[in-house]
């Protein structure tokens, strides 16, 4: 596997993890038993997911000419 493929898989899985964690924590924060830390960690996880997606696009643009395999 090439570096480009490994990054694509890694960025995809990491962004799904970040956005899933953000959704779960934000849903819990706005529920009846929500705490302030759930809100802040959920927001931080969402922002981290956006940064990871931005990194993925930057990396793919940088290695535009490299093959996937």
N, C-alpha and C positions, 0 to 999 in steps of 0.2 A: 504494500500500500504506500502511496506517496504521501508526502507531507501535506499536500493540499487536501487529500481525502481524509486524513486523520483530523485535520483542523475542521473540516466541514462536519464530520461526525461529532467531534468534541463540542463545537460551538452549538450545534443543534441540540444535543443532549443537555448541555449546561443551560442554554436559554430556556428549554422546557422545564428544567428543574427550578430555575429562578422564578419564572412566571407562575408555575404551579404553587411554589411556596408563597409567593406574593398573594395569589388568589386565596389560598387557604387562610393565611394570617389576616388579610384584610376582611375576609368574611367573618372570621372569629372576632376581630376587633370591633366590627359593627354589630355584633350579636349582643345578647343580653349579658353575657359574662366576659365581655371583651376588656382587655387591659390596654393601657397606653403603649406598652412595649410591643404588643402585637401590631399596632398601627405603624410604629416607627420601623420595626424590622420588616414588615410587609412592604412598606414604601421603599426601604433600602434594597430589598430583594428585587422589586420591580425596576428600580433604577439600574441595578447591577445587570439585570436581564437586558435592558436597553443598551448598556455599554458593551455587553458580550455580542449582541447582534451587530452593533456598529463595528466592533473589532472584526467580526466575521466578514462583513462587506469590505472593510479595508484590506483584509488579508487576501480575499479572493481577487480584488482589483489589483493588488500588488503582484500576485502570481497568475495573472491572466493567461500567460502563454504556457504555463506548466500543465502537464497532463494529469488526469485524475487517477490513473493507474500507474 
